[in-house]
Amino acid sequence: MRTMALWLCGLLLAGCASTQTATAPIQARTATPLPPITIYHLEARRSERIVWLMEELGFPYELKFVRGNLGASLAAIRQVNPSMPVAPTVKYGDEMLVESGAIIDVISNRHAPGKLQPDLNSKDYPWHQIWMHYAEGSLASRMGVDYRVWQIQPPAQRSQLRDIQTVFQYAEQFLGKHSYFGGAQFSAADIMMHFPITYSFRINVVDRAQFPNIENWITRMESRPAYQRMAKVSKPDGMPGPPVPLPDTARPPARR
């Protein structure tokens, strides 16, 4: 009996300790020193996200591109990252990083914990993560496919599943209820979403006038001082080179 009582007591104590651990507050992460950052860039392309991030955080960086010459800028990237010559390519200390979303996560989580993203336990955090991935996984990919298809042969009718119009409408509805893609506060999700949204408008795959919530959001994003600093240094002449916008006749009508 005594052995059984001791066993039960130990089990209860272990359960109490487990409960205390589970409910203990999460300790704040400590920022680690930022290594030297060099951003290899193509003007008015995805790599501007990293410049914007660094300006928002006030972090030092070196920006490399050949003004007004996308071919020369890409050649410079190929020299330093021949196995994956894409923009952004970021020299992070002695490593070469690609994929803008991953680069944003690495820099933010290691060197600016608690900034530009909601608290992990907040209601906004899942949405922040959704839009961080939606920017490329749903929006940019659909934009590229539809643009190329409509250049060849505009569809006679809208897709019954998902196309660029429905992808945009989902974002429009979200911004009707939330101020930012990260929820209540500006976050890295807004940095991720800005490029494919404005690029879609530029190539005319959707009618900008149909999305007033997105239009309002763009105005607020581009009024941010960090965005304006980014634009001044990373795209001083706007967007050089292609793509050619679709004519309005090729652009799909709104879904009824």
N, C-alpha and C positions, 0 to 999 in steps of 0.2 A: 504493500500500500504506500509506504513511504517513497519507494522508487517511482511509483506511478504519479504521486503528488509532485515530486520534483520534476518529472518529465513534463507534466501539465503546466507547472509554473514556468519552466523554461520555454515552453511553446508559447505561452501567453506573453512573456517578456519579449520573445523574438517578434511576435506579431506587433507589439507596441512599438518596438524599434523600427520595424518595417513601415508602420503607419507614419511615424515621425519623419522618417526619411522621405516618404512620398509627399508629405505635405510641407516639407521645409522649403523656404523660398529659394529660387534659383539664384545662385551667386552671379553677380555681374562679371562679364568677361573683361579681361584686361587687353588693351590694345598693344600689339607688338610693333616694334619699329618698322617703318616703311622703307623697303629697299629702293634704290634708284629706279625710276619708272621712265621708259621711253615709249611713246605711242607712235607707231607707224600707221599713217593715216591716208585715206582717200577723201577728198573734199566732198562734203554733204552726203557721206555714206555712213554706214553703221558705226564706224570708228569714232564718230563725233560723240557717241554715248559715253565713251571713256573720258574724253576731254570734259564733257559736262559733269560727269561724276567727280572728277578731280577738282573742278572749279567749285562745285557744291561743298566739297569737304575741305577746300583750302589746302590741298596737298600739292607739293611741287611735282613737276613732270617736264619732260622734254618732248616736243612735238615735231615729227619729221614728215614732211611731204613736199612735193614740188608744186608750187602754186600754179593752178590753171593747166596742169599737165598730168592727167590720170595715168597715162602710160608710164611716165617717168617715176611717179610715186609708186606704182605697182612694181616697177623694176627694182626700186630700192627695197621694197618688202621682200621680193624674191631673193635678193642678195643675203638678207639676214635670216630668212625663214624659207629656204628653197623647198622643203618638204611639204609646206602648207602656206603658200603665199596669199594670204587673205588679209583684209582689213576688217577689224583691227588685228594687228599683231602687236603685242606689248612685250617689251623686254622688261622683265620683273626680276631685278637683281641679275642673276646669271641664267635665268630661265626665259623661254619664249612662250607666251600664253596666247591662245586664240579663243574665239567664242565670246562675244561681248557680255552675255548674261553670266557666264562663268567668271570672267574677269571682274565684273562688278561684284559678284559674290565674294571672291577671294579678297579683293581690296577692302570691301565694306566689313566683312566678318572678321578679318584678321586685324585691320588697322583702324576701323571706325565702328566698333561694336556698339549697338544701340542707336546708330544714326542711319537715317534713310531707309528704315524698315520698322514696321510695327513690332511691339513686344510679341515674343513667340506665343504667349498665352492669351493674347487679345483676340477678339472676334475678327479684327481686320487682317490678321496675319495670313490665314488661308487664302484670302482674296489677293493679298500682295503676291503670294507665291503663284497663284493662278495666272495673274496678268504678267508676271515676270516670264513665264513660259508661253503664255498665249501669244505674246508679241511675235515670236518667231514660229512657234509650233503651229499656230492656227492662222494668224493674220498675215505675216510675211510670206509664208508658204502658199497660201491661197491667192494672195495678191500676184505672186509671180506666175503661178499656173494660169490664172484667168487672163492675165495680161498677154501671155504668149498665145493662148488659145484664141483670144479675140483678135489678135493681130493676124492670125492665119484665116480663121473663119468665125465670125461672130455667131454664137448659138442662136437658134431660132426661138428658143424659150428658156426660161430660167430653170436651173437645177431644182429638182424636188427635194434634194438633200441639203447640201451646204455649198454656198458660193460666197464670193467676197461681200455681197450685199448682206447676207445673214450674219457673217462674221462681224461686220461693222455694226449691224443693228444690235447685236449682243452687247458690244461696248457702249453704244449709245444709251441703251436701257440702263446699264450699270451706272453711267455718269448722271442719269436722271435722279438717282437715289444717293449717290456718293460724290464728294467733292473731288476725289482723286482715285486713281486706280489702286492705290494702297489703302483706301478707305477714307478716314477722316483727315489724314495728313499726307503731304507730299512725300514720296518715297522713290526708291530706285525703280519701282514698277512704272512710274510715270516716265522716267528716262528711257526705259526699254520700249514703251508703247509709242512714244512720240515719233520715232523715225518711221516705222511702217505705216502709221496713220498719215503723216504728212507726205510720205513718198507715194502712197496710194492716190492721194488727191492730185499730186503733181503729174502722175502718169494717167490720171483720169479714168481709173477703173470703177470709181463710184462718183456719185454726184454729191459734192461737198454740201450743197444747200439742204440735203435731206437729213443732216446730222447736226442740229443746233447745239446739243449738249457737248458733242466733241469739239465743235467750233469754239464754244466758250472755254473749254478746257485748254485748247491750243493757245488761245489768247493769253490765258493766265500763265501757262508754261513759258511762253516766249517773252513774258514780261519779267520773269525772274532774272535778277542780276547775273547769276551764275550762267544761265542760258545765254544771255547777251554777251558775256565774256567769251563763252565757248564759240558762239557764232562769229565773233570778231576775229578770233585767232584761227579757227579751223575751216571757215568757209567765207573768206573775205569778199569773194566775188559771186556768192550764191552757189548754184550747182553747175559745174562745167560738164560738158559732154552729154552722152545719152542718159536716160532713155527718151524716146519720142512719145509724147502723150497720145492716147487713143483719141480718135475723133468722137464727138458726142453720139454719132450714129452707131458706133461700135459698143459704146458703154451700155450695160444692161439697164433696163428700166427697174424701178422699185417693185418689190414683190407686192402683189395686191392681197 
